[in-house]
Amino acid sequence: MFANQRLGASADQDSARAHLLLNFTDLSNFDDRPIPMMVRGDGCEVIDASGRRYLDGLSGLFCTNLGHAHGAEVGAAAQQQLSEMVYSPNWSLTHPTAVHLAERLTTAAEPLGMTRLFLTSGGGEAVEAAWKLVRQWHIANGQPQRRKAIARDLAYHGTSLGALSFTGLDDCREPFLPLPIPVSFVSNTNAYRHPDGANEAAFTKSLLDEIHRTIIREGADEIAMLIAEPVQNSGGAFTPPAGYWSGLRELCDRYGILLVADETISAFGRVGEWFGSMRFAARPDLITFAKGATAGHAPLGGVLMNDRVAEPFATGAVTYMHGLTFSGHPLSTAIALKVMDIYDREQVFENVRALEGYFENRLQELRANPLVGDIRGAGFFWAIELVKDRETREMFDEAEANWLLRDELSGHMDELGLLCRLDDRGEPVIQLSPPLVSGAKEIDRMVSIIGEATDRAYKSWAKDRARLIKSAGRRPKINVA
């Protein structure tokens, strides 16, 4: 049986090379090695075609909040739905699980004032849908000139042309310029790299002043939307300083701008609450979500909105001119409802809150390594920024970062059995976002592996940095959602 499995794996490799185009992947990286192929999940681990086990330190892609322990139960809910009805659109009609999910989510988001839901198949689609809602809302309110948006440096909001307009990553944007939506980018909330980062009040003021200047420069009556993540993923788990989100709310109210919280990652317990906006005292007009809504069991996303945004569409004054074939697919909505039952029953969000302090304390132990500059994040969403010199915060240049992440740390993480993100969309970071059902044992294992991998990297760096950088392979940056 093992031999047959190996034979099957070899055939799958050949087929993948011949027929499959992967997301954000330079396929020449696999000219002389197999494409990693995961075939099974077990709790907080995934297992590849050769039988090797990896601790999933990224929850797949911030999706598998429940790990791989509830597939049978979720599958039973899916089977029940499919035995009753395979598909129905949400175009001039609907179906029970879409209705029940809308009720469930607006109830969960009631403290944020969210009252209505539009469903999509994923996060990028949700951001696209939010922009169309925003544009039509302004037109309905007699301000069709509001065609611009504000987003943040390094932020990732999706890759469809509308969502890509808000994505502050040059590598993602450049091949597709000019993009359809005029967007101004402002500083993200990386306190470690900001001149005022050590003074929280000054930091908040500096960030908000910059946004204010941007609004005035671009035309206060031309800005339709400001979009931001409660905790920004790209660049490495940037948390907001105190007063930041209330300041965004005040600026948006003052100038008639709609505020969008992109919670594709931060919702559904990732930072210990149903929505990250709850943790950081945000009061957005719209919330986009995906990933954890089904804990990775099926594609689903959506846009929550408050009464003010929903009003022209809910009353019939305006028809929302947008639709998706699989918006609110019965299978996905049935799965989402079951996943939310499990979140409640297993006290998953409570687990994140209970272990957040332990997680952070264990990560702080990594400061013993001279490469570790900053450790930041919230809940089960953390990043470790790597530096050449911790005292001066000197940054790695592109070739050095390439060597550190791809030629050094990647191999050690693979050997030691940890899946995480080695990201250089800003400065080099190790990102961790494990399943929300992880316990102290999984946290200890992750920190131990990272400690060993970074110790090995530092020894190599200290021994012969010039030779290592000169011989480092040059590959494209990692630009993944």
C-alpha positions in Angstrom: 0.0 0.0 0.0 2.8 2.4 0.8 4.4 1.7 -2.5 1.2 2.5 -4.3 0.9 5.7 -2.4 4.4 6.7 -3.5 3.6 5.8 -7.1 0.4 7.9 -6.9 2.4 10.8 -5.4 4.9 10.6 -8.3 2.1 10.6 -10.9 0.5 13.6 -9.1 3.8 15.4 -9.3 4.0 14.9 -13.0 0.4 15.9 -13.5 0.8 19.1 -11.3 3.9 20.1 -13.3 2.1 19.6 -16.6 -1.3 21.1 -15.9 -1.5 23.2 -12.7 -0.8 26.9 -12.3 -0.3 27.8 -8.6 -1.1 31.1 -6.8 1.8 33.5 -6.6 4.3 30.7 -7.3 7.5 30.8 -9.4 7.3 27.2 -10.7 11.0 27.3 -11.6 11.5 26.9 -7.8 10.5 23.3 -8.3 12.7 22.4 -11.2 14.9 20.2 -9.0 12.5 19.4 -6.1 8.9 18.2 -5.6 6.0 20.5 -5.3 4.8 20.2 -1.7 1.7 18.2 -1.7 -0.5 17.9 1.4 -2.8 14.9 1.4 -4.3 14.7 4.9 -5.0 16.7 8.0 -4.9 15.5 11.6 -5.8 18.0 14.4 -3.4 20.9 14.1 -1.1 19.0 11.7 -1.1 18.4 8.0 0.6 15.4 6.3 2.3 15.4 2.9 2.4 12.7 0.3 5.5 11.1 1.8 3.9 10.8 5.2 5.7 13.7 6.8 3.8 15.7 9.5 3.9 19.5 9.8 2.4 21.6 12.5 0.2 24.1 10.7 1.4 27.4 12.0 -0.6 29.4 9.5 -4.0 27.7 9.7 -3.7 26.8 6.0 -4.0 30.5 5.0 -5.7 31.9 8.1 -8.6 29.6 7.3 -8.6 26.3 9.3 -9.5 27.9 12.6 -10.8 24.4 13.8 -7.8 22.5 12.5 -8.7 19.2 10.9 -10.7 17.6 13.8 -14.3 18.4 12.8 -14.4 17.4 9.2 -16.9 14.5 9.8 -19.3 16.7 11.7 -19.1 19.5 9.2 -19.4 17.0 6.4 -22.6 15.6 7.9 -24.1 19.1 7.8 -23.0 19.5 4.2 -24.4 16.1 3.3 -27.7 17.0 4.9 -27.9 20.2 2.9 -27.0 18.5 -0.4 -29.6 15.8 0.2 -32.3 18.6 0.5 -31.1 21.0 -2.2 -27.9 21.3 -4.1 -28.1 24.9 -5.2 -30.3 28.0 -5.3 -29.2 31.5 -6.2 -29.7 34.6 -4.1 -31.1 36.5 -7.1 -34.7 37.6 -6.4 -35.1 34.6 -4.1 -33.1 32.9 -1.3 -32.9 29.8 0.8 -33.1 29.0 4.6 -29.4 28.6 5.4 -28.5 32.0 3.8 -31.3 33.6 5.9 -30.2 31.9 9.1 -26.6 32.8 8.5 -27.5 36.5 7.9 -29.4 36.4 11.2 -26.5 34.7 13.0 -23.9 37.1 11.8 -25.8 40.3 12.2 -26.6 39.2 15.8 -22.9 38.6 16.4 -22.1 42.0 14.9 -24.9 43.8 16.6 -22.5 45.6 19.0 -20.9 47.1 15.9 -24.3 48.2 14.5 -24.2 45.7 11.6 -27.8 44.8 10.4 -27.6 43.4 6.9 -25.4 40.9 5.0 -24.3 40.5 1.4 -22.6 37.1 0.7 -19.7 36.3 -1.6 -17.3 33.4 -2.1 -14.2 34.9 -0.6 -12.4 37.9 0.8 -11.3 39.6 -2.4 -14.9 39.3 -3.7 -16.1 40.8 -0.4 -13.8 43.9 -0.8 -15.0 44.3 -4.4 -18.6 44.1 -3.3 -18.0 46.6 -0.6 -16.5 49.1 -3.0 -19.6 48.8 -5.3 -21.9 49.3 -2.3 -20.0 52.4 -1.3 -20.1 53.8 -4.8 -23.8 53.2 -5.3 -24.5 54.6 -1.8 -22.8 57.9 -2.5 -24.6 58.1 -5.9 -27.9 57.5 -4.1 -27.0 60.3 -1.7 -26.3 62.8 -4.5 -22.5 62.6 -4.5 -21.5 60.7 -7.6 -18.1 62.5 -7.7 -16.9 60.4 -4.8 -14.7 58.0 -6.8 -11.5 57.8 -4.7 -10.4 55.7 -1.8 -7.7 55.7 0.9 -5.9 52.5 1.9 -2.6 51.7 3.8 0.9 50.9 2.7 1.7 47.2 2.3 -1.9 46.2 2.9 -3.3 43.3 1.0 -7.1 43.4 0.1 -7.3 41.1 -2.9 -6.2 40.6 -6.5 -9.3 41.3 -8.6 -8.8 44.6 -10.3 -11.0 46.5 -8.0 -9.7 45.0 -4.8 -6.2 45.2 -6.2 -6.6 48.9 -6.4 -6.6 49.0 -2.6 -3.7 46.6 -2.2 -0.6 48.5 -1.3 2.0 46.1 -2.7 3.9 47.2 -5.8 4.8 43.7 -6.9 1.1 42.8 -7.1 0.0 46.0 -8.7 2.6 46.8 -11.3 1.7 44.3 -14.0 -1.9 45.6 -14.1 -1.4 49.3 -14.0 -3.4 51.5 -14.5 -5.9 50.2 -12.0 -9.5 51.3 -12.1 -9.9 53.0 -8.7 -7.8 56.0 -7.7 -6.3 55.2 -4.3 -4.0 57.1 -2.0 -1.9 55.1 0.4 -1.1 56.2 3.9 1.2 54.8 6.6 0.2 51.5 8.3 0.4 51.1 12.0 3.9 49.6 12.3 5.1 51.3 15.5 8.5 49.6 15.3 9.4 51.5 12.2 7.7 54.8 12.8 9.5 57.8 14.3 6.8 58.3 16.9 6.2 54.6 17.5 7.5 54.6 21.1 5.0 57.3 22.1 1.5 55.8 21.6 -0.4 59.1 21.7 2.1 60.8 19.4 2.0 57.8 17.1 -1.8 57.9 16.8 -1.8 61.6 16.2 0.8 61.4 13.5 -1.1 58.6 11.7 -4.4 60.5 11.8 -2.8 63.8 10.8 -1.4 62.1 7.7 -4.8 60.7 6.8 -6.3 64.2 7.3 -3.8 65.8 5.0 -4.4 63.1 2.4 -8.2 63.7 2.5 -7.7 67.5 2.1 -5.1 67.0 -0.7 -7.3 64.5 -2.7 -10.5 66.5 -2.2 -12.7 65.9 0.8 -15.8 65.6 -1.3 -14.1 63.1 -3.7 -13.1 60.4 -1.2 -15.7 57.6 -1.1 -14.1 55.0 1.2 -11.3 54.4 3.7 -10.4 50.7 4.1 -8.1 49.2 6.7 -7.7 45.9 8.6 -8.0 45.9 12.4 -4.7 44.0 12.5 -2.9 44.4 9.2 -1.6 41.1 7.9 0.9 42.1 5.1 4.1 43.4 6.6 3.6 41.5 9.8 0.6 41.7 12.2 0.5 45.5 12.7 -1.9 46.3 15.6 -3.5 49.8 16.0 -2.5 52.2 18.7 -5.1 53.4 21.2 -7.4 56.0 19.7 -6.6 55.1 16.1 -9.9 53.5 15.0 -12.0 56.1 16.9 -9.9 58.7 15.0 -10.7 57.1 11.7 -14.4 57.2 12.6 -14.2 60.9 13.4 -12.4 61.8 10.2 -14.8 59.7 8.1 -17.8 61.3 9.8 -16.4 64.8 9.4 -15.9 64.4 5.6 -18.7 62.0 4.6 -16.5 59.0 3.9 -17.5 55.4 4.5 -15.2 53.4 6.8 -14.6 49.8 5.8 -12.9 47.2 8.1 -11.4 44.4 6.1 -11.7 41.4 8.5 -10.9 38.7 6.0 -8.4 37.5 8.5 -9.2 39.1 11.8 -12.8 38.0 12.2 -14.1 34.7 13.7 -11.8 34.5 16.7 -8.4 35.2 15.2 -7.9 38.0 17.7 -10.3 36.5 20.3 -13.6 38.1 19.3 -16.2 37.5 16.6 -14.8 40.5 14.8 -11.5 42.3 15.3 -13.3 45.6 15.3 -14.8 44.7 18.6 -11.4 44.4 20.2 -10.1 47.7 18.9 -13.2 49.9 19.5 -13.8 50.3 15.8 -17.1 51.4 14.4 -16.9 50.8 10.7 -19.8 51.3 8.3 -19.0 48.0 6.5 -17.1 44.8 7.4 -15.7 42.4 4.9 -15.0 38.8 6.0 -14.1 35.4 4.6 -11.6 32.6 5.7 -12.7 31.8 9.3 -16.4 32.0 8.4 -16.3 28.3 7.4 -13.0 27.5 9.1 -11.7 26.6 5.6 -14.3 23.9 5.0 -15.8 25.7 2.0 -15.5 29.0 0.2 -17.5 31.8 1.7 -17.2 35.6 2.3 -19.4 38.5 2.8 -20.0 42.2 3.6 -21.8 43.3 6.7 -23.2 46.8 6.8 -25.0 49.2 9.1 -28.5 50.6 8.6 -27.2 53.8 7.2 -25.4 52.0 4.3 -28.2 49.4 3.8 -31.0 52.0 3.8 -31.2 52.9 0.0 -30.9 49.2 -1.0 -33.2 47.8 1.7 -36.0 50.3 0.9 -35.8 49.7 -2.8 -34.7 53.2 -3.6 -31.7 51.7 -5.3 -31.0 48.3 -6.7 -27.5 47.0 -5.8 -26.0 46.3 -9.2 -23.8 43.4 -8.3 -24.2 39.7 -8.1 -22.3 36.4 -8.0 -23.5 33.0 -9.1 -22.2 31.4 -5.9 -23.2 34.2 -3.5 -24.5 32.4 -0.5 -24.3 28.9 -1.9 -26.5 26.6 0.2 -23.6 24.3 0.8 -21.3 27.0 2.1 -23.9 28.7 4.3 -24.9 25.4 5.8 -21.2 24.7 6.6 -20.8 28.2 8.1 -23.7 27.6 10.4 -22.3 24.3 11.6 -18.8 25.9 12.1 -20.3 28.7 14.2 -22.1 26.1 16.3 -18.7 24.4 16.9 -17.1 27.8 17.8 -19.7 28.3 20.5 -19.8 24.7 21.8 -16.0 24.3 22.0 -15.5 27.8 23.3 -12.9 28.4 20.6 -12.7 32.2 21.0 -12.3 31.8 24.8 -9.4 29.5 24.1 -7.7 32.2 22.1 -8.2 34.8 24.9 -7.0 32.4 27.5 -3.8 31.5 25.7 -2.9 34.9 24.2 -0.7 35.9 27.1 1.0 32.6 27.2 1.6 32.7 23.4 3.1 36.2 23.6 5.3 35.3 26.6 6.7 32.3 24.8 7.4 34.3 21.7 9.2 36.9 23.8 11.8 34.3 24.7 12.9 34.4 21.0 14.5 37.8 21.7 17.6 35.8 22.9 18.4 35.5 19.2 20.1 38.7 17.9 18.2 38.4 14.6 14.8 39.0 16.4 14.0 42.7 16.3 10.2 43.0 17.0 7.5 40.7 18.1 3.9 42.0 17.6 0.4 40.8 17.2 -2.8 39.8 19.1 -4.8 36.7 19.8 -3.4 33.9 17.6 -2.0 36.3 15.0 1.7 37.1 15.5 4.8 38.3 13.6 8.5 38.2 14.4 10.5 40.9 12.5 14.1 40.0 11.7 16.9 42.6 11.7 20.6 42.8 10.9 21.3 44.7 14.1 18.8 44.9 16.9 20.3 48.0 18.6 20.1 50.1 15.4 17.1 48.2 13.9 19.2 48.0 10.7 17.2 46.3 7.9 18.3 43.5 5.6 18.6 44.5 2.0 16.8 42.5 -0.7 19.5 40.0 -1.4 20.1 39.5 2.3 16.4 39.0 3.0 16.2 36.6 0.1 19.0 34.5 1.6 17.6 34.6 5.1 14.0 33.6 4.2 14.4 31.3 1.2 17.9 29.9 1.4 18.1 29.5 5.1 15.0 29.6 7.2 12.7 27.9 4.7 14.8 24.7 4.7 15.0 24.7 8.5 11.3 25.1 9.0 10.6 22.3 6.5 13.1 20.0 8.2 11.8 20.7 11.7 8.1 20.3 10.6 6.5 23.8 10.8 4.4 25.5 8.2 4.4 29.3 8.7 4.9 32.3 6.5 8.3 33.7 5.8 7.3 37.1 4.3 9.2 40.0 2.9 6.3 42.2 1.7 7.8 44.7 4.2 10.8 43.8 6.3 11.5 40.1 6.7 9.0 38.5 9.2 8.0 35.1 10.4 4.2 35.0 10.7 2.3 32.7 12.9 -1.4 32.2 12.9 -2.2 28.7 14.2 -5.6 27.0 14.4 -7.7 28.6 17.2 -8.0 25.2 18.9 -4.3 25.0 19.5 -3.1 24.5 23.0 0.0 25.2 25.0 1.6 22.1 23.6 1.3 23.4 20.0 2.5 26.8 21.0 5.5 25.3 22.7 6.3 23.3 19.7 6.0 26.3 17.3 8.3 28.4 19.5 10.8 25.7 19.9 11.0 25.2 16.1 11.4 28.9 15.4 14.0 29.2 18.1 16.0 26.3 16.6 15.6 27.6 13.0 16.6 31.2 13.9 19.6 30.0 15.9 20.8 28.1 12.9 20.3 31.1 10.7 22.2 33.4 13.0 25.1 31.0 13.2 25.3 30.9 9.4 24.9 34.7 9.1 27.6 35.4 11.8 30.0 32.9 10.3 30.2 34.0 6.7 27.6 36.6 5.7 29.4 38.0 2.7 29.7 34.6 1.0 26.2 33.6 1.9 24.7 36.7 0.4 26.7 36.6 -2.8 25.6 33.0 -3.5 22.0 33.5 -2.5 19.4 32.5 -5.0 17.2 35.3 -6.2 13.5 34.6 -6.4 10.4 36.8 -6.5 9.1 38.1 -3.3 6.4 36.2 -1.5 3.1 37.9 -2.2 0.4 35.7 -0.8 -2.9 36.8 0.8 
